[in-house]
Amino acid sequence: MPEEALELDPELLDALLEQRIQQNIEELAEPWEGMVEASGGLQDEIDQTVRSLRIFFRKWVVELMFVLSQKGTLRFNELKTSLEGISSRTLSKRLTELEDQGLIDRTLFDEMPVRVEYELTEKGTNVAMLALPMIIYLRVHGPKE
């Protein structure tokens, strides 16, 4: 017998999301303020933050991380099919960049034909999960178009 989908009242869901978002903000505010205080000043912290996030500012990176977080291990052509409009060259370049950053693993199988699979590393999975509160917040509250 198939399980029935749980139906949630949209207002209750919004209230739960808002409560969770506020909790996350409160939990992260103190460590963040400590990091800023301990650093060489606000400009240093801004520079470090931009350097840390730079990889995510590149075209297709967010989409690629999202697909891998939702679908798990995929081969090159499966990724290409999942990312409508991406060229093979761009996909290859982004995969290499993400591998260099330790966000994805590339596994090469010694078979004929050669098989290569890509998956998020533990670090990549953690980054994807840490982005969820921001994604949920933006889906609920904006951006305004």
C-alpha positions as CSV (number, residue, x, y, z in Angstrom):
1,M,0.0,0.0,0.0
2,P,1.6,3.3,-1.0
3,E,2.3,5.8,1.7
4,E,0.2,9.0,1.6
5,A,2.1,12.3,1.2
6,L,2.1,14.4,4.4
7,E,0.2,17.6,3.8
8,L,1.4,20.6,5.7
9,D,-0.5,23.8,6.2
10,P,1.5,26.4,4.2
11,E,1.1,29.0,7.0
12,L,2.5,26.4,9.5
13,L,5.3,25.5,7.2
14,D,6.2,29.2,6.8
15,A,6.2,29.7,10.6
16,L,8.4,26.6,11.1
17,L,10.8,27.8,8.4
18,E,11.0,31.3,9.9
19,Q,11.6,29.9,13.3
20,R,14.4,27.7,12.0
21,I,16.0,30.5,10.0
22,Q,16.0,32.8,13.1
23,Q,17.6,30.0,15.2
24,N,20.3,29.6,12.6
25,I,21.0,33.3,12.5
26,E,21.3,33.5,16.2
27,E,23.6,30.4,16.4
28,L,25.9,31.8,13.7
29,A,26.0,35.4,14.7
30,E,28.3,35.1,17.7
31,P,31.0,32.9,16.0
32,W,30.9,35.2,13.0
33,E,31.4,38.3,15.1
34,G,34.3,36.6,16.9
35,M,35.9,35.8,13.5
36,V,35.6,39.4,12.4
37,E,37.0,40.6,15.7
38,A,40.0,38.2,15.6
39,S,40.8,39.0,11.9
40,G,42.8,42.0,10.7
41,G,39.6,44.0,10.5
42,L,36.4,44.1,8.4
43,Q,38.2,44.5,5.1
44,D,40.4,41.5,5.7
45,E,37.3,39.5,6.6
46,I,35.5,40.7,3.5
47,D,38.5,39.7,1.3
48,Q,38.8,36.3,2.9
49,T,35.0,35.7,2.5
50,V,35.1,36.7,-1.2
51,R,38.1,34.4,-1.8
52,S,36.3,31.5,-0.1
53,L,33.2,32.0,-2.1
54,R,34.8,32.8,-5.5
55,I,34.3,29.3,-6.9
56,F,30.6,29.6,-6.4
57,F,30.4,32.9,-8.4
58,R,31.4,31.0,-11.5
59,K,28.7,30.1,-14.0
60,W,27.2,26.5,-13.6
61,V,28.9,25.8,-10.2
62,V,25.7,26.2,-8.1
63,E,23.7,24.1,-10.6
64,L,26.4,21.4,-10.8
65,M,26.6,21.2,-7.0
66,F,22.8,21.1,-6.8
67,V,22.5,18.2,-9.3
68,L,25.2,16.2,-7.6
69,S,23.6,16.8,-4.1
70,Q,20.2,15.6,-5.4
71,K,21.2,12.8,-7.7
72,G,24.4,11.4,-6.2
73,T,27.1,9.8,-8.3
74,L,26.9,10.7,-12.0
75,R,28.9,10.2,-15.1
76,F,29.9,13.1,-17.4
77,N,27.1,12.7,-19.9
78,E,24.5,12.2,-17.2
79,L,25.7,15.6,-15.7
80,K,25.6,17.2,-19.1
81,T,22.0,16.0,-19.7
82,S,21.0,17.3,-16.3
83,L,22.4,20.7,-16.9
84,E,20.6,21.9,-20.0
85,G,22.7,24.3,-22.0
86,I,26.1,23.6,-20.5
87,S,28.9,22.9,-23.0
88,S,31.2,19.9,-22.6
89,R,34.2,22.2,-22.3
90,T,32.6,24.3,-19.5
91,L,31.4,21.2,-17.7
92,S,34.8,19.7,-17.8
93,K,36.4,22.9,-16.6
94,R,34.0,23.3,-13.7
95,L,34.4,19.7,-12.6
96,T,38.2,20.1,-12.6
97,E,37.8,23.4,-10.5
98,L,35.5,21.7,-8.0
99,E,37.8,18.7,-7.7
100,D,40.8,21.1,-7.1
101,Q,38.8,22.7,-4.3
102,G,38.0,19.3,-2.7
103,L,34.3,19.6,-3.3
104,I,33.9,16.6,-5.7
105,D,35.6,13.3,-6.3
106,R,36.4,12.0,-9.8
107,T,36.7,8.2,-10.0
108,L,38.3,6.7,-13.0
109,F,37.4,3.0,-13.7
110,D,40.0,1.0,-15.7
111,E,37.5,-0.5,-18.1
112,M,36.9,-0.4,-21.8
113,P,35.4,2.0,-22.6
114,V,36.8,4.1,-19.7
115,R,34.2,5.1,-17.2
116,V,34.5,8.2,-15.0
117,E,32.1,9.1,-12.2
118,Y,31.7,12.3,-10.2
119,E,30.3,12.7,-6.7
120,L,30.3,15.3,-3.9
121,T,33.0,14.8,-1.3
122,E,32.1,15.1,2.4
123,K,33.2,18.7,2.1
124,G,31.0,19.2,-1.0
125,T,28.0,17.6,0.7
126,N,28.5,19.8,3.8
127,V,28.7,22.9,1.7
128,A,25.5,21.9,-0.2
129,M,23.7,21.3,3.1
130,L,25.0,24.5,4.7
131,A,23.5,26.4,1.7
132,L,20.0,24.9,2.3
133,P,18.9,27.5,4.9
134,M,19.9,30.3,2.5
135,I,18.1,28.7,-0.4
136,I,15.0,28.0,1.6
137,Y,15.0,31.6,2.9
138,L,15.4,33.1,-0.6
139,R,12.7,30.7,-1.9
140,V,10.3,31.9,0.8
141,H,11.2,35.6,1.1
142,G,12.6,36.6,-2.3
143,P,14.3,37.8,-4.3
144,K,11.6,40.0,-5.7
145,E,11.3,40.2,-9.4
